[in-house]
Amino acid sequence: MKKPIRLGLIGCGGIVQITHARAYRALTDTVQVTALADVVPENLQKVGDLFNVPTENRYTDYREMLEHAAIDVVTIATPHSLHAEQVTEAANAGVAVISEKPMATTLEEADTIMEAVRRNGVPYTVVHNYIFTAGMRAAMTELDALGESHFGRSIGMGLKPADFSADHPTPAFAWRASKAKGGGCIIDTSYHEIYSVCTLMRSPVRYVEARVQTLRLDIDVDDIAMLLCEHENGGITTVSGAWCVPGTDSGWCEMHAENGSLRVQHRHNVANALRRFTRADGWQQLDLTGFDEAEQQDASGHVRYFTETFNALAADTVLPVPAEKAYHNLAIIEAARKATTERRAIEIQSP
Ligand SMILES: NC(=O)c1ccc[n+]([C@@H]2O[C@H](COP(=O)([O-])OP(=O)(O)OC[C@H]3O[C@@H](n4cnc5c(N)ncnc54)[C@H](O)[C@@H]3O)[C@@H](O)[C@H]2O)c1
């Protein structure tokens, strides 16, 4: 039997403790959490104890972990402004990299990542977990039959706390509200809505018009993002995201095509995760019981994403969500910001 992949974690905060940990526990035959790095000792201890990581393999400086720990791959789950530097250092250390979204905060940073990954020949992937939920997986099997897409919509609205600001006592809130840390509604929240609807549209975006602004909250990053995207096949998509609007009828994406439509409800019980429309049958709830119980419980899609990623690493095959996909998502975000300041449609940049 093959030895488990030795995994080092860079960042042991909320998403790791709540969600990634569930995936690693489900994959103990394939992957072993071997080393950890975090600047907050309590987070190191919490996650270290969860996976019985020896004390000498718990680091407050991720560079020391890269230098001294025997690891094959790292996951990066830190504030956005750190991703480019940490991915580059990990690639230079010769380990595979699984990065939480977004790839980076700007395309300039993303270019440095692409260059480091290419130069060092290491596998690299970004967590686009929503496309691994049961609802999205089932939706993707319907796309061929539905034909050419012409219209997409995606919505993710919510209210952040009234005192949500860069000096919020909860670190996960504070960095999300900080421009210097790479926060903001579009890059943190709408990020998922963009790649989800683009996956259903099956055509890259070529132009973006948008308003990405701070309307309500006392923060130096955007709290609302409205995008109008034109795809290469001529189709149009709108994406709406907000941190200053209550989340009614929110967290879904839909795609309309020549033979019918799909609507996926994110982070939902599978019983109402996917609906399909055809002229013959009207709107119908699709049965997702073909997914096993573990997958049905995987509302964020992380467990399936990590399963496919570690299986691909073990088999030395292509990883899901390559750099180019994450780059395209970031290019849409950067174009939306530029469209706001220049008040015109912006052409999408390729790596
Ligand atoms: N895919 C999803 O659905 C999803 C959901 C939530 C968060 N995320 C992503 O996960 C990442 C982390 O988010 P979070 O909610 O866990 O934030 P968090 O603030 O809870 O955790 C971040 C962790 O990084 C640590 N950290 C900060 N600086 C560091 C450094 N220099 N070296 C090592 N560790 C350092 C912090 O101490 C903290 O433990 C972000 O990229 C975020 O966008 C993704």
The ligand as a MOL file (V3000), in Angstrom:
LIG
                    3D

  0  0  0     0  0            999 V3000
M  V30 BEGIN CTAB
M  V30 COUNTS 44 48 0 0 0
M  V30 BEGIN ATOM
M  V30 1 N -13.7310 28.1020 0.1000 0
M  V30 2 C -14.5270 28.5550 1.0620 0
M  V30 3 O -15.7210 28.2860 1.0790 0
M  V30 4 C -13.9070 29.3990 2.1380 0
M  V30 5 C -14.6150 29.7300 3.3030 0
M  V30 6 C -13.9640 30.4870 4.2940 0
M  V30 7 C -12.6430 30.9160 4.0780 0
M  V30 8 N -12.0250 30.6020 2.9160 0 CHG=1
M  V30 9 C -10.6560 31.0820 2.6400 0
M  V30 10 O -9.7470 30.4980 3.5930 0
M  V30 11 C -8.7160 31.4300 3.8940 0
M  V30 12 C -8.6830 31.6480 5.4130 0
M  V30 13 O -9.9540 32.1160 5.8370 0
M  V30 14 P -10.4590 31.8800 7.3390 0
M  V30 15 O -11.9140 32.1880 7.3390 0
M  V30 16 O -10.0200 30.5520 7.8170 0 CHG=-1
M  V30 17 O -9.6760 33.0430 8.1060 0
M  V30 18 P -9.1570 33.0200 9.6240 0
M  V30 19 O -8.7990 34.4220 9.9460 0
M  V30 20 O -10.1310 32.3010 10.4850 0
M  V30 21 O -7.8320 32.1210 9.5340 0
M  V30 22 C -6.6300 32.5900 8.9700 0
M  V30 23 C -5.4830 31.9510 9.7310 0
M  V30 24 O -4.2570 32.3720 9.1370 0
M  V30 25 C -3.3450 32.6150 10.2010 0
M  V30 26 N -2.2550 33.4580 9.7360 0
M  V30 27 C -2.2200 34.8030 9.6010 0
M  V30 28 N -1.0090 35.1920 9.1820 0
M  V30 29 C -0.2680 34.0670 9.0220 0
M  V30 30 C 1.0620 33.8170 8.6110 0
M  V30 31 N 1.8910 34.8000 8.2480 0
M  V30 32 N 1.5040 32.5320 8.5870 0
M  V30 33 C 0.6830 31.5170 8.9660 0
M  V30 34 N -0.5860 31.6980 9.3680 0
M  V30 35 C -1.0470 32.9570 9.3930 0
M  V30 36 C -4.2050 33.2630 11.2740 0
M  V30 37 O -3.5760 33.2660 12.5370 0
M  V30 38 C -5.4340 32.3720 11.2100 0
M  V30 39 O -5.3090 31.2440 12.0490 0
M  V30 40 C -9.0110 32.6810 3.0630 0
M  V30 41 O -8.3110 32.5810 1.8490 0
M  V30 42 C -10.5090 32.5880 2.7990 0
M  V30 43 O -10.9610 33.2460 1.6280 0
M  V30 44 C -12.6140 29.8530 1.9560 0
M  V30 END ATOM
M  V30 BEGIN BOND
M  V30 1 1 1 2
M  V30 2 2 2 3
M  V30 3 1 2 4
M  V30 4 1 4 5
M  V30 5 2 4 44
M  V30 6 2 5 6
M  V30 7 1 6 7
M  V30 8 2 7 8
M  V30 9 1 8 9
M  V30 10 1 8 44
M  V30 11 1 9 10
M  V30 12 1 9 42
M  V30 13 1 10 11
M  V30 14 1 11 12
M  V30 15 1 11 40
M  V30 16 1 12 13
M  V30 17 1 13 14
M  V30 18 2 14 15
M  V30 19 1 14 16
M  V30 20 1 14 17
M  V30 21 1 17 18
M  V30 22 2 18 19
M  V30 23 1 18 20
M  V30 24 1 18 21
M  V30 25 1 21 22
M  V30 26 1 22 23
M  V30 27 1 23 24
M  V30 28 1 23 38
M  V30 29 1 24 25
M  V30 30 1 25 26
M  V30 31 1 25 36
M  V30 32 1 26 27
M  V30 33 1 26 35
M  V30 34 2 27 28
M  V30 35 1 28 29
M  V30 36 1 29 30
M  V30 37 2 29 35
M  V30 38 1 30 31
M  V30 39 2 30 32
M  V30 40 1 32 33
M  V30 41 2 33 34
M  V30 42 1 34 35
M  V30 43 1 36 37
M  V30 44 1 36 38
M  V30 45 1 38 39
M  V30 46 1 40 41
M  V30 47 1 40 42
M  V30 48 1 42 43
M  V30 END BOND
M  V30 END CTAB
M  END
